[in-house]
Amino acid sequence: MKLKDIKSIGIVGAGTMGSGIAQMSAMAGYQTIIFDIQESALEKAKSAVTKNLEKGIEKGKVTQEQKDACLQNISFISKLDELKADVIIEAVVEKLQVKIDIFSQLEKINSESTILATNTSSIPITQIGAGLQNPERLVGMHFFNPAHIMKLVEVISGAATNPEIAQTTKALAEKMGKKAVMAKDSPGFIVNRVARHFYVESLKIAEENVADFEQIDRLVESSGFKMGPFRLMDLIGVDTNFSVTKSMFESFYYDSKFRPSRIQQQKVDAGHHGRKSGKGFYDYN
């Protein structure tokens, strides 16, 4: 499918990433459908998009007309068999089988020309594609959180991905106002592989009682980083960040440099997932 033929975009998952991607899609003029099995998640997504747009108006980056048009372009559904579009972007939990199951259902109900894109941040595209009937139309389209602000998108081809589909996906990301970079299919791709040690080493320092979360964040921020590792994990989602680390640890055959942290595991077990839950490494209540 060519960029000019794309009129509609479907999003699987109404969480932080899904709602942000949907906002960018709708802002770019595409009829956008967000699917989530939970009605509460859909309501939360609608509220988040509206709030983001209102903040954009306050900062002079979005007009009232753009806000109205964006919201009119988005519809919300809770039945997967209704999700039919020219491009479908999956943004759910980082679990291989979950993604394969979703795409297996989607490729049965959508046109053979529909592009299936995964927002996975760590699972190789080839692994996901191996479970599909038509792996050539699966491509990685990795946005960064918050998706409506962060400019980078990694476009990743699996072993079977049609090169034309990868190029169309890159062009689509650029139409959404993003900086698209082509990446090879490897666990974590480019950014998450490099950034993983930003989190892992910071957690090791905390585990060894060299410094606490706030001290580490303040030192990192004073050296020029906009946000320290613990504040950033709270923004991304402690659970999401932990899931990516686990996935990469397994994908790199349990290389110790990617070993997940017990501190982070405890946070996840306690439901302290960061800003979205009201508590993570910091308290937001």
N, C-alpha and C positions, 0 to 999 in steps of 0.2 A: 504494500500500500504506500502511495506517495503522500507527502505532507498535505498537498492540496485536496486530497480525498478525505482527510480526517475532519469529521464534523462533530463527533461525540467521543467523550472519554469517560470511562467507568473507573471508580476507585473502590477497591475491596478493603474495608477497614476504616472506621470512622474515628480512629484515635488521633493523637496529636499529629502524626505524620500524614495520615490519610486526609484529615481536614485541611492541613496546610497545602498539600498537593492539589486537592480539589479547588481550593481558593485560587491557586495559580492557574489552573486549567480554565476555570470560569472567567477569570480576569482576562485571559487570552482570547476569550470569545467562544469557547467550546461549550456545547451542551454537556453538562457534567452530572453524572449520577454517582452518589455515594451509597454503597451497600454496607450494612452491618447487621448482624443477627439480633443485636440488642437495640431496642427502640430508644433506650436511655442514652446510648452512645451517639445515636443520630441526633438527638436533641442537643446533646453537649457539643457536637460538631457544628451544628447550625449556630449555636451561641458563640462558639469560639471564632468562627469565620466572621460573624457580625462584629464581634468585639475587635478583631484584628483590623477590619475595614474602618471602623470608627476611629481607632488609633491612627490609622493611615491618614484619615481626614484631618485629625488634630495636628498631625505633623506636616500637613500640606503635600503629602505624597499620593493621596487618593482623593478624587472628587466625589461629590454626592451622587453624580450620574454614574460614575464607575462602580460605586458601591451598589446602587440599585440594580445595575445591569448584571453585576457579578452574582448577586443573590437570586436574580431571576433565572440565571443560567444553571443553578444547582437544584437537583431534586434528590430526595432521600428515599431509599427502599430497604426493606428487611427480608426480601426473598431473593435468593441468589439466582433462581431461574429467570428472573426479570432483568438481570444485568446483561444487557446486550449493547455493545458500543464498537466503534472503530478501533479504539485502543483501550485496553483495560490494564490498570496499574494496581498491583497487589501490594498492600502495606499492612501486613498482619505480623503475628509473632514469629520470631526467628527459629522456626522448627521446620526442618526439611519436609517431613511427611504432610504437615498441614498445608504447606504451599503446593505440594504436588497434588493433593486432594482437591484443592480449590481450582487450580488450573485444569485439572482433568475434567471437572464439571463444566468449567467455562468454555473449553474448546469444543465441547459437545453442543452447546446451545448458541455459540456465536459463529459468524461467517468464517470461512477458511482464510479470509484476508485479514481478519482481526489480529492486531498486534497484541501479544501478551507480554507485559512488562512486570518485572519484580523489583520492588524497592529494597530487597535484601541488602544488608550492609556487610555480610560476611560469608554467606553460603554460596559456593561456586555455582554459576548458572548452569554449567554442564550437568551437575548433580540433579538439579531441579528438572531440567529438560529431559533427562534420562527416563523420567517417569511419565512422560507425555507421549501422545500419539504423533504430535507434530512439533518436535523440539526446534525446528528451524524458525518458527515464529515467536520463540521466547527470547527475550533480551533483558539485560539488567538495566534499570533506570534508577540509580541510587541518589535520592535527594538527601539533603542534610537538614538537621533540625535547628531552628524552626524553618520549615520548608518555604514559607512565604517571604522569608527574609534572606536566607543563605543562598548565595548565587551559584555555587558549584553543583553540578550533577555529573556523576560518573556513569558512562554508558558502557556496558560490558557485554561482549559476545561470548556465548558458550561455544563448545566445539561444533555444534550443529546450527548455530544461529545464521540465518540468511544475512549476508553483508548489507544488502539493500535495506533490510529492516533495521539494522543497527544505525545506518546513516539517516533513515527517516526519523528514528527515535532521537538522534542527536539534533536534528533540525527542529523537532517538536520541542525539545528542552529549550533550545535557543529562542523559539517563538514565545515561550513562557517567560522569557527574559533572563534565562539562566546561562551560565558559562558551562558548556558541555565539554567533557574530556573523555576520550576513548581510553578504556582500560582493558588489560588482559584479564582472563578469567583465572583468578587466584584467590584463595581465602582472604577476605578483608580488602581485596582489590588494592587501591593505592592509599587512600587517606586513613582508613581504619587500621591498616597494617602499620603505618607509621605512627598514628596517634595512640595505638593500643598501649604503648610504653609510657605515654603521658599519664595514663590512668594507672596502669599496673605498678609502675615504680612509685608513684605517689601513695598508692595503697600499701606498698611494702614499707615505705618510710613510716606510715601511720601504724602499721602492724608492729614495727620494731620500736615504737615509742620515741622515735627521733624527734618528731614534731606532731602536733595535732592537726586536724583538718583545716581549721582557720589559719593557723600559722603557715601551713604549706600553701594555701590559696593566696594569702597576702604576699608571700615571698615570690611566688610565680607571677602574680599580677604586677608586682613592683618591678619585675624584670622585663615587662613589656607586653605580657599576655593580657588580653581583654578580660579573661575569666579563668580562675584557677580550676584545677581538675575536679574538685569536689562540688563546687558550684555548678560546673558544667555537667557533671554526672546527674545532679539534681534537676537540671534543666532538661537534659535528654531523657531522663528516666533511669533511675538506678537499676531497675529490673531489665530494661532494654539494654543498657550498657553491659550489665553482667551477662546477659544472654549472648551478646556478641563476643565477649571474651571467652566464654565457654565454647562457643562454636569454633572460634579460631584455635583454641587450645586443642580441641579434638582434631580439627582439620590439619594442623601441623604436627600430628602424631605425638601429642602431649609434650611438645617442646616446653621446657620449664620457663622460658622467657614469657610465655603467654599464660602462665598459671593463674587461674582466678583467685580472688582474695576471699579469705574467710570473713573478713569484716563486711565485704559487700554481700556475701551470701547471707549473713545474719540480717542485714538491712532488708534484703528481698524477702526472707522468711518472715520478718516482722511486718511486712507490708509497708515499709518506709521507702516508697518509690520516688521520692523527690517532690518537686513542686506540685505535681498532679495529685498526690495523695495528702499534701499538706505537711509532710515530714520526710526527710531523707537524711543527708549528712547535716542538714540544717532544719530548723523548725520554721514552718511558714504559716502556722495557725495564729 
